[in-house]
């Protein structure tokens, strides 16, 4: 049997010694993400904006310019068309029409009559009101903020407040950079994306808790060991598990991205980025931040039962 190792059996990488590089990179990513969000904004989907959305399949490659011209003359307001994964697949967004649902139905019927024989199949037809869209935006924000607060409380009670601060900094870093990625690529930001962000939060905190568990164990065992050496030892001893978990998850997500279709492509991209940035932040942010927060090692009489204090080489 051939064993595949993605990291050495006993790695001794000086993560703590390179923490300033990681902090600078993370600062650049966070500031860049905030800047992109402030300038580009997000390409909000129909879930949040309200309006009419149709996904259509045309007979052969779509003539988007001709379709845009035809629909633009209907007096329906803002109309946006884009190729959606294939040359014959088009996504049409139309601003919500004044009036009730009957007005939206009439607008959809008018679009279908205008496109006529150009369209062979209507794959998706959605209509969302502005009130519902505003409620969804508010609920999505509350869901993300609530998840972060609950995770903070969990980490605080399971470890110490210093660990909670480190975990939340890493978690907020992951969420902000994910939003920045969507702003940069102008991927559609919808309810599926919110679900992806919440999944990223759970994945990231799981990685962080694994490393924190080893940190806490080593703090109780090696009470005289300097923090930088102890943290390096903790990260390196869990590195193989962290990398293997991330790689196996990425294999499934890449398959989902390649074969899952355009509808869930944004969701897949968010999760792929989340796994990568979540693994990075757990190692390069969450633990090195403890060096400045200085968590307690516990009482001096809680010596390791294994005997004298050891000092393994990090």
Backbone torsions as a table, in degrees:
resi	resn	phi	psi	omega
1	UNK	NA	133.2	179.6
2	UNK	-96.9	122.0	178.8
3	UNK	-94.2	133.2	179.0
4	UNK	-102.0	124.0	177.7
5	UNK	-115.0	122.5	177.7
6	UNK	-87.6	-20.3	174.3
7	UNK	-133.9	157.4	177.7
8	UNK	-58.5	156.2	-178.7
9	UNK	-61.4	-39.8	177.5
10	UNK	-127.0	78.5	-178.2
11	UNK	-68.1	151.4	177.8
12	UNK	-139.5	57.3	-178.5
13	UNK	-85.2	134.5	-178.0
14	UNK	-86.4	75.8	180.0
15	UNK	-65.4	-42.3	-176.6
16	UNK	-66.0	-37.3	178.9
17	UNK	-65.2	-23.5	-179.9
18	UNK	-103.7	18.2	-174.1
19	UNK	-63.4	-34.6	-178.4
20	UNK	-65.8	-34.5	175.6
21	UNK	-64.3	-44.1	179.2
22	UNK	-64.5	-41.2	179.1
23	UNK	-63.2	-40.8	179.7
24	UNK	-65.1	-42.5	178.8
25	UNK	-63.7	-44.4	-179.8
26	UNK	-65.5	-39.9	176.8
27	UNK	-60.9	-41.1	177.9
28	UNK	-63.4	-43.6	-179.0
29	UNK	-65.2	-43.0	-178.7
30	UNK	-67.8	-47.5	179.9
31	UNK	-64.7	-39.5	176.8
32	UNK	-63.7	-39.1	178.8
33	UNK	-65.6	-43.2	178.7
34	UNK	-64.9	-39.2	177.9
35	UNK	-64.3	-42.6	177.9
36	UNK	-63.6	-41.2	179.5
37	UNK	-63.9	-37.8	-179.0
38	UNK	-72.1	-32.8	-176.1
39	UNK	-95.4	-48.7	-177.2
40	UNK	-87.4	-29.0	-173.8
41	UNK	69.6	-166.0	179.1
42	UNK	-115.5	146.9	175.6
43	UNK	-83.7	80.2	-175.0
44	UNK	-66.3	138.0	179.4
45	UNK	-81.4	179.7	-178.1
46	UNK	-62.5	-25.3	179.5
47	UNK	-58.3	-38.2	-173.4
48	UNK	-99.0	-32.1	-175.5
49	UNK	-85.9	-29.2	-170.9
50	UNK	79.9	153.7	-179.2
51	UNK	132.8	-159.7	-176.6
52	UNK	-119.9	136.8	177.7
53	UNK	-131.6	132.6	176.1
54	UNK	-131.6	133.8	171.4
55	UNK	-109.4	121.6	-174.2
56	UNK	-126.1	153.2	173.7
57	UNK	-114.0	130.4	-176.8
58	UNK	-100.4	167.2	177.4
59	UNK	-84.7	90.0	-174.6
60	UNK	91.4	-178.8	179.5
61	UNK	-55.5	133.1	-175.0
62	UNK	-74.6	138.7	172.1
63	UNK	-92.5	85.4	-172.7
64	UNK	-64.0	-36.4	-179.8
65	UNK	-62.8	-42.5	179.5
66	UNK	-67.8	-41.2	178.6
67	UNK	-64.5	-40.4	179.0
68	UNK	-63.9	-40.4	179.1
69	UNK	-64.6	-42.6	-178.6
70	UNK	-65.4	-44.6	-177.9
71	UNK	-75.0	-27.2	-179.7
72	UNK	-68.8	-20.1	-179.5
73	UNK	-89.7	3.9	-176.4
74	UNK	-88.1	-9.0	-179.7
75	UNK	72.8	32.4	-179.0
76	UNK	-94.8	4.4	-177.5
77	UNK	88.3	-147.8	-178.3
78	UNK	-67.5	126.2	177.8
79	UNK	-128.1	124.3	-179.9
80	UNK	-120.7	133.1	178.3
81	UNK	-125.5	143.5	176.1
82	UNK	-152.2	148.0	174.4
83	UNK	-66.0	139.4	-170.7
84	UNK	-125.6	73.6	174.3
85	UNK	91.2	-29.6	-179.1
86	UNK	-145.8	154.5	-177.5
87	UNK	-60.7	-25.1	-178.3
88	UNK	-102.7	13.1	-180.0
89	UNK	-117.7	121.2	-173.7
90	UNK	-126.5	137.6	176.1
91	UNK	-106.2	125.5	-177.7
92	UNK	-115.8	124.5	176.0
93	UNK	-115.6	132.8	-179.7
94	UNK	-129.8	135.2	179.5
95	UNK	-62.2	153.2	-178.8
96	UNK	-63.4	137.3	-177.7
97	UNK	-85.6	146.6	176.1
98	UNK	-60.8	137.2	179.3
99	UNK	115.4	-170.3	-176.5
100	UNK	-88.9	-162.4	-178.0
101	UNK	-65.4	-27.2	177.4
102	UNK	-62.2	-36.4	178.3
103	UNK	-65.7	-36.7	178.5
104	UNK	-69.6	-39.9	178.5
105	UNK	-64.0	-40.3	178.8
106	UNK	-64.9	-39.1	178.9
107	UNK	-64.3	-41.1	178.6
108	UNK	-63.8	-43.0	178.7
109	UNK	-62.3	-39.6	179.3
110	UNK	-64.7	-40.4	177.6
111	UNK	-62.9	-44.9	-179.3
112	UNK	-63.4	-39.9	178.2
113	UNK	-65.2	-39.3	-177.5
114	UNK	-68.9	-42.3	-179.2
115	UNK	-71.4	-32.9	172.6
116	UNK	53.0	-126.6	-173.8
117	UNK	-74.7	-8.5	177.8
118	UNK	-65.4	-29.3	-175.9
119	UNK	-104.4	130.2	179.1
120	UNK	-101.9	-19.3	-179.0
121	UNK	-156.1	136.2	172.3
122	UNK	-100.9	105.4	-173.3
123	UNK	-81.4	-28.7	-176.4
124	UNK	-152.8	135.7	174.8
125	UNK	-137.5	119.3	-177.2
126	UNK	-132.1	148.2	175.7
127	UNK	-140.4	122.6	-177.7
128	UNK	-126.6	131.7	-179.4
129	UNK	-79.2	158.9	-178.9
130	UNK	-64.6	-34.0	179.5
131	UNK	-66.2	-44.3	178.1
132	UNK	-63.4	-42.7	179.2
133	UNK	-60.7	-42.7	178.6
134	UNK	-64.9	-40.0	177.9
135	UNK	-64.2	-40.0	179.5
136	UNK	-65.9	-39.5	177.0
137	UNK	-61.2	-45.1	-179.8
138	UNK	-64.8	-44.3	-179.5
139	UNK	-65.7	-36.7	178.7
140	UNK	-64.5	-42.8	178.3
141	UNK	-63.9	-43.3	179.2
142	UNK	-64.6	-37.3	-179.8
143	UNK	-63.7	-44.3	-179.4
144	UNK	-67.5	-47.4	-179.8
145	UNK	-63.3	-41.8	179.0
146	UNK	-62.7	-39.9	179.0
147	UNK	-62.8	-41.4	-179.9
148	UNK	-64.8	-42.4	-179.6
149	UNK	-64.9	-45.4	-179.3
150	UNK	-63.6	-39.3	177.7
151	UNK	-64.1	-41.2	177.1
152	UNK	-58.0	-46.4	179.9
153	UNK	-62.1	-42.7	-179.7
154	UNK	-61.4	-48.1	-178.8
155	UNK	-65.0	-39.0	-179.5
156	UNK	-59.8	-45.5	-178.3
157	UNK	-75.5	-32.7	-177.7
158	UNK	-76.8	-36.1	-179.2
159	UNK	-116.6	-116.5	174.5
160	UNK	-135.2	170.8	-177.2
161	UNK	-62.4	-30.9	179.3
162	UNK	-62.4	-39.8	177.9
163	UNK	-66.4	-38.5	178.9
164	UNK	-61.4	-42.8	179.1
165	UNK	-63.0	-46.2	179.7
166	UNK	-61.1	-41.8	-179.2
167	UNK	-66.6	-40.7	-178.2
168	UNK	-70.3	-38.1	176.5
169	UNK	-59.3	-45.3	178.8
170	UNK	-65.0	-38.3	-178.2
171	UNK	-68.7	-45.2	177.8
172	UNK	-62.8	-38.7	175.7
173	UNK	-56.8	-43.9	-179.3
174	UNK	-65.9	-43.3	-178.7
175	UNK	-65.7	-46.0	-178.0
176	UNK	-64.0	-42.8	-179.0
177	UNK	-68.9	-30.6	175.7
178	UNK	-66.2	-44.0	176.5
179	UNK	-62.6	-39.2	177.2
180	UNK	-62.1	-38.1	177.7
181	UNK	-62.7	-42.6	179.1
182	UNK	-67.0	-34.4	177.1
183	UNK	-69.6	-39.8	-179.7
184	UNK	-65.2	-47.5	-176.3
185	UNK	-87.1	-8.0	-177.8
186	UNK	54.0	39.6	173.2
187	UNK	-73.1	151.0	-178.6
188	UNK	-65.8	128.5	179.9
189	UNK	-103.3	108.7	-175.3
190	UNK	-135.3	-166.4	-178.3
191	UNK	-64.2	-32.5	177.2
192	UNK	-63.8	-36.1	178.1
193	UNK	-65.9	-40.1	177.0
194	UNK	-61.3	-42.3	177.0
195	UNK	-60.9	-39.0	178.8
196	UNK	-64.9	-41.5	-179.8
197	UNK	-63.8	-41.4	177.6
198	UNK	-65.6	-36.5	175.9
199	UNK	-65.1	-41.1	177.6
200	UNK	-59.9	-42.4	179.3
201	UNK	-59.6	-44.4	179.3
202	UNK	-65.4	-41.7	-179.9
203	UNK	-65.5	-46.1	-177.4
204	UNK	-62.0	-44.8	-177.7
205	UNK	-69.6	-29.2	176.0
206	UNK	-64.2	-44.9	176.4
207	UNK	-60.3	-43.8	-177.7
208	UNK	-64.6	-41.4	-179.2
209	UNK	-63.5	-38.0	179.2
210	UNK	-60.5	-46.9	179.7
211	UNK	-68.3	-40.9	179.4
212	UNK	-62.5	-36.4	177.2
213	UNK	-59.4	-42.7	179.3
214	UNK	-69.3	-36.5	176.4
215	UNK	-60.6	-47.7	-178.7
216	UNK	-63.2	-40.5	178.6
217	UNK	-61.9	-44.7	-179.2
218	UNK	-70.9	-30.7	177.3
219	UNK	-64.9	-34.9	178.7
220	UNK	-76.6	-29.0	-175.5
221	UNK	-85.4	-41.8	-174.7
222	UNK	-115.6	81.9	-172.0
223	UNK	-75.6	-17.7	-179.5
224	UNK	-103.1	-4.7	-177.5
225	UNK	-72.5	134.7	177.0
226	UNK	-58.0	147.2	-175.9
227	UNK	-59.5	-41.3	-176.9
228	UNK	-62.7	-41.4	178.0
229	UNK	-67.9	-40.6	-179.7
230	UNK	-64.1	-42.9	-179.2
231	UNK	-66.9	-40.6	176.7
232	UNK	-60.9	-43.7	178.5
233	UNK	-60.6	-40.9	-178.3
234	UNK	-67.1	-44.6	-179.9
235	UNK	-64.9	-46.4	-177.2
236	UNK	-65.0	-34.7	-178.2
237	UNK	-72.9	-20.5	177.7
238	UNK	-106.8	2.2	-173.0
239	UNK	-64.3	-42.1	-178.4
240	UNK	-60.9	-44.8	179.2
241	UNK	-63.2	-43.6	-178.3
242	UNK	-62.2	-46.6	-177.7
243	UNK	-66.7	-43.7	-178.9
244	UNK	-63.7	-41.5	177.9
245	UNK	-61.5	-44.2	-178.9
246	UNK	-65.6	-43.0	-177.5
247	UNK	-65.9	-44.1	179.9
248	UNK	-65.6	-36.4	176.2
249	UNK	-66.1	-42.0	-179.9
250	UNK	-63.0	-35.3	178.6
251	UNK	-59.2	-43.7	178.5
252	UNK	-67.6	-39.9	-177.7
253	UNK	-70.0	-37.1	177.3
254	UNK	-64.4	-40.5	176.2
255	UNK	-62.2	-40.3	177.6
256	UNK	-63.8	-40.0	178.9
257	UNK	-65.6	-41.8	-175.9
258	UNK	-75.9	-35.2	-171.4
259	UNK	-119.4	-1.2	-175.8
260	UNK	-81.7	-12.0	179.1
261	UNK	94.2	166.4	-175.1
262	UNK	-68.4	-29.4	-175.4
263	UNK	-61.9	-37.2	-178.3
264	UNK	-107.1	13.6	-178.5
265	UNK	-63.8	-43.6	178.0
266	UNK	-61.3	-40.6	176.8
267	UNK	-60.0	-43.3	-179.2
268	UNK	-66.3	-43.6	179.7
269	UNK	-61.8	-42.0	179.1
270	UNK	-60.5	-42.8	-178.7
271	UNK	-70.3	-39.6	177.5
272	UNK	-60.4	-48.6	177.4
273	UNK	-61.8	-40.7	-178.4
274	UNK	-62.3	-40.1	178.0
275	UNK	-64.2	-44.4	-178.9
276	UNK	-65.0	-51.0	-175.7
277	UNK	-72.7	-30.5	178.1
278	UNK	-68.5	-40.5	176.5
279	UNK	-63.9	-44.3	179.6
280	UNK	-61.2	-47.9	-175.2
281	UNK	-67.7	-33.3	179.0
282	UNK	-63.4	-36.1	-177.0
283	UNK	-88.1	-46.6	-168.8
284	UNK	-94.5	-13.2	-178.9
285	UNK	-119.6	-56.2	-171.0
286	UNK	-58.9	-44.2	-178.6
287	UNK	-79.9	-48.7	178.8
288	UNK	-56.9	-30.4	178.6
289	UNK	-62.9	-27.4	179.3
290	UNK	-64.2	-22.6	179.4
291	UNK	-62.2	-29.3	-179.6
292	UNK	-95.6	-25.5	-179.3
293	UNK	-83.8	-22.2	174.8
294	UNK	51.3	72.7	176.5
295	UNK	-67.1	158.9	-178.5
296	UNK	-75.5	142.5	178.0
297	UNK	-85.5	-5.3	-175.6
298	UNK	93.6	179.5	-177.7
299	UNK	-71.7	150.3	-175.2
300	UNK	-65.8	-20.8	-177.5
301	UNK	-86.2	1.6	178.6
302	UNK	-89.6	58.7	-179.0
303	UNK	-75.4	158.3	179.3
304	UNK	-67.5	139.5	179.4
305	UNK	-75.0	-9.8	-176.1
306	UNK	-79.1	-4.9	178.0
307	UNK	121.3	-152.3	-177.2
308	UNK	-62.1	157.4	-180.0
309	UNK	-66.4	131.3	178.8
310	UNK	-105.4	156.7	178.8
311	UNK	-133.1	82.6	-180.0
312	UNK	-67.8	151.6	178.5
313	UNK	-75.8	126.1	-179.8
314	UNK	-85.7	NA	NA
